[in-house]
Amino acid sequence: MATVDECRDALHALAAKLDHNAETQGKLDFDRTLACRVPDLGTAFHGRLTGGRLIDIADGDDPKAKIALTAASDDLLALLNGRLDVTRAIASRQIQIKANPFDLLKLRKLL
């Protein structure tokens, strides 16, 4: 099982990757709140996806988030580090993403 700090670091690494992608590939018209819930650690994180970037990452849940990702800590790390395919992870129920279908399509472009 991964630690809370490892999950937080992976989210910040994803944010840095998205910043780089936004600079090189152009901005994506996408502005949504995001909650990332890690039930095996009893923790959550929240932030905002805007312009193809992940910003304002903080500890704690956002129950009103437009996009909610729920994953075990090890699955979250594998997903954020590119070792777990998001489509397969959703199909096998390793992770759950609650969002409207159009947001899911845009989210796939980011991951």
C-alpha positions in Angstrom: 0.0 0.0 0.0 1.3 3.4 -1.0 1.5 6.3 1.5 -0.5 9.5 1.6 2.7 11.4 0.8 3.4 9.2 -2.3 -0.1 9.8 -3.5 0.2 13.6 -3.0 3.6 13.6 -4.8 2.1 11.6 -7.7 -0.7 14.2 -8.1 1.9 17.0 -8.1 4.0 15.1 -10.7 0.9 14.8 -12.8 0.3 18.6 -12.4 3.8 19.3 -13.6 3.3 16.9 -16.6 0.0 18.6 -17.5 1.7 22.0 -17.3 4.4 20.9 -19.7 1.8 19.4 -22.1 -0.3 22.6 -22.0 2.7 24.6 -22.9 3.7 22.4 -25.8 0.4 21.2 -27.1 -1.8 24.2 -26.4 -4.5 24.7 -23.8 -7.5 22.4 -23.6 -10.9 24.2 -22.9 -11.7 22.4 -19.7 -12.5 23.9 -16.3 -13.8 21.5 -13.7 -13.3 20.8 -10.0 -11.7 17.4 -9.2 -11.8 15.2 -6.1 -9.4 12.2 -5.8 -10.5 9.8 -3.1 -8.2 7.1 -1.7 -10.4 4.9 0.5 -7.6 2.4 1.6 -5.7 5.3 3.2 -8.9 7.1 4.4 -7.8 10.3 2.6 -8.7 12.5 -0.3 -7.3 15.3 -2.3 -9.0 18.0 -4.4 -8.0 20.5 -7.0 -9.1 22.1 -10.3 -8.5 21.2 -13.9 -8.4 24.3 -16.0 -6.8 25.0 -19.4 -5.3 21.5 -19.5 -3.6 22.1 -16.1 -4.2 20.7 -12.6 -4.0 23.5 -10.1 -4.8 24.2 -6.4 -4.1 20.7 -5.2 -4.9 20.4 -1.5 -5.6 17.7 1.0 -9.3 16.9 1.8 -12.4 16.0 -0.2 -14.6 18.2 -2.3 -18.1 16.7 -2.2 -19.3 19.1 -4.9 -16.5 18.3 -7.3 -17.6 17.8 -10.9 -15.2 15.0 -11.4 -14.6 12.4 -8.7 -11.8 9.7 -9.0 -11.8 6.9 -6.5 -8.9 4.5 -6.4 -6.8 2.4 -4.0 -3.5 4.0 -3.3 -1.4 1.5 -5.4 -3.8 1.8 -8.4 -3.7 5.6 -8.1 0.1 5.6 -8.3 0.1 3.2 -11.2 -2.5 5.3 -13.1 -0.7 8.6 -12.5 2.7 7.1 -13.4 1.4 5.7 -16.6 1.6 2.0 -15.7 -2.2 1.5 -15.6 -4.3 2.3 -18.6 -7.3 4.4 -17.6 -9.8 2.6 -19.9 -8.8 -0.8 -18.6 -8.8 0.4 -15.0 -12.4 1.7 -15.4 -13.5 -1.5 -17.2 -12.0 -3.7 -14.5 -13.4 -1.5 -11.7 -9.9 -0.8 -10.3 -10.8 2.8 -10.4 -14.1 4.7 -10.5 -14.6 8.0 -12.2 -17.8 9.9 -11.7 -18.2 12.6 -14.4 -20.5 13.4 -17.3 -19.5 11.5 -20.5 -18.2 14.6 -22.3 -15.9 15.4 -19.4 -14.7 11.8 -19.5 -13.7 12.2 -23.1 -11.8 15.4 -22.4 -10.2 13.8 -19.3 -8.8 11.0 -21.4 -7.0 13.5 -23.6 -5.2 14.7 -20.4 -4.2 11.3 -19.2 
